[in-house]
Amino acid sequence: MVRIFPLIASFVLLALSGVGHRWLTGGFGTSSDLVEAAARLENVPLVLGDWEGQRKSMDARALEIAGPENYFNGSYRNRKTGEQVSVTVLCGRRAQLVVHQPEVCYGGAGYHEAYDKERYTIESSGAGVVDAFWTTPFVRSAATPDPLRIFWGWSDGGPWTAPASPRWSYLRSTYLYKLYVVRSMTKQDEPLESDPAVGFLRQFVPELRRCLSPR
């Protein structure tokens, strides 16, 4: 009888470790929640003031790595200034979307951070909601650095945030959205506040939040 106790204890520890793993990776999220969240990406607006967008397909390899349940990918052009930005919104389980940040994703294409990343916040006038994103220019280690300004952040249907550790900040979330906004720059030291992507974000983010928030 005494010998049975270690065996029972081993089974209990194995079961608890399995439960813990599934919890940390979002394995207990209901499929209906994820499906409904992913379906909301079909309603991302394509017209925002002077900005007009069009949907584009994502690269098959990038999709395989990211593993989203659904995605929105497109480019927006300001019809007055001609400025353009690229936008990608992914929706999937937490464990899939807290990894592969720009340092990894764009690192594969030869890009690296030109400066330390910083948080950029946007307050929606009248709504009292503050959205936060990480941002910094990325450049290539090549004769032509081709600088890019990248904004990125996460949301579980509420405000966008830029946590130091999204894995722990969204531990209780069953699904996540991840947003990238990218603009090609002429030079890497262009001021942040005058970046056209900032003006785009101020119009796009409140509409996107309303689109993705659970009803």
Residue pairs with C-beta under 8 A, 6 or more apart in sequence:
21 27
22 28
24 95
24 171
25 93
25 94
25 95
26 93
26 94
26 95
26 173
26 174
26 175
27 93
27 95
28 174
29 93
29 94
29 174
29 175
30 174
33 174
33 175
34 69
34 91
34 92
34 93
34 174
34 175
35 69
36 214
37 69
37 91
37 157
37 175
37 177
37 212
37 214
38 68
38 69
38 70
38 91
38 92
38 175
39 70
40 91
40 211
40 212
41 70
41 71
41 72
41 89
41 91
41 212
42 70
43 211
44 72
44 74
44 89
44 208
44 211
45 53
45 204
45 207
45 208
45 211
46 52
46 53
46 54
46 55
46 74
46 76
47 53
48 76
48 200
48 203
48 204
48 207
49 203
50 78
50 79
50 80
50 81
51 76
51 77
51 78
51 79
51 200
51 203
51 204
52 76
52 77
52 79
53 74
53 75
53 76
53 77
53 87
54 74
54 75
55 72
55 73
55 74
56 73
56 74
56 75
57 73
58 71
58 73
58 88
62 105
63 71
65 100
65 105
66 90
66 92
66 96
66 97
66 100
67 92
67 96
68 90
68 91
68 92
68 96
68 97
69 91
69 92
69 93
69 175
70 90
70 91
70 92
71 88
71 89
71 90
71 91
72 87
72 88
72 89
73 86
73 87
73 88
73 89
74 86
74 87
75 84
75 85
75 86
75 87
76 84
76 85
76 87
76 200
76 204
77 83
77 84
78 84
78 196
78 200
81 196
83 183
83 196
84 183
84 184
85 181
85 182
85 183
85 196
85 197
85 200
86 180
86 181
86 182
86 183
87 179
87 180
87 181
87 182
87 204
88 179
88 180
88 182
89 177
89 178
89 179
89 180
89 208
89 212
90 97
90 177
90 178
91 97
91 175
91 176
91 177
91 178
92 175
92 176
93 174
93 175
93 176
94 167
94 170
94 171
94 173
94 174
94 175
94 176
97 154
97 166
97 176
97 177
97 178
98 154
98 166
98 167
98 170
98 176
101 152
102 111
102 138
102 150
102 152
102 180
103 112
103 113
106 112
106 138
106 148
106 150
109 140
110 140
110 141
110 142
111 138
111 139
111 140
111 148
112 138
112 139
112 140
112 141
113 136
113 137
113 138
114 136
114 137
114 138
114 139
114 147
114 188
115 136
115 137
116 136
117 134
117 135
117 136
118 134
118 135
118 136
119 132
119 133
119 134
119 135
119 162
120 132
120 133
120 134
120 135
120 151
120 162
120 192
120 198
121 130
121 131
121 132
121 133
122 130
122 131
122 132
122 133
122 201
122 202
122 205
123 129
123 130
123 131
124 130
124 131
124 205
124 206
124 209
127 206
129 159
129 206
129 209
130 159
131 153
131 159
131 160
131 161
131 205
131 209
132 153
132 159
132 160
132 161
132 162
133 151
133 152
133 153
133 160
133 162
133 179
133 181
133 201
134 151
134 152
134 153
134 162
135 149
135 150
135 151
135 152
135 192
136 149
136 150
137 147
137 148
137 149
137 150
137 185
137 188
137 189
137 190
138 147
138 148
138 149
138 150
139 145
139 146
139 147
139 148
139 188
140 146
145 188
146 184
147 184
147 185
147 186
147 187
147 188
148 182
148 183
148 184
148 185
149 182
149 183
149 185
149 190
149 192
149 195
149 197
150 180
150 181
150 182
151 179
151 180
151 181
151 182
151 197
151 201
152 162
152 178
152 179
152 180
152 181
153 160
153 161
153 162
153 178
153 179
154 160
154 161
154 162
154 163
154 166
154 169
154 170
154 176
154 177
154 178
154 179
155 161
155 176
155 177
155 179
155 209
155 212
156 170
156 173
156 175
156 176
156 177
157 177
157 212
157 213
157 214
158 209
158 213
159 209
160 179
160 205
160 209
161 169
163 169
163 170
166 176
170 176
177 212
179 208
181 197
181 200
181 201
181 204
182 197
183 195
183 196
183 197
185 195
192 198
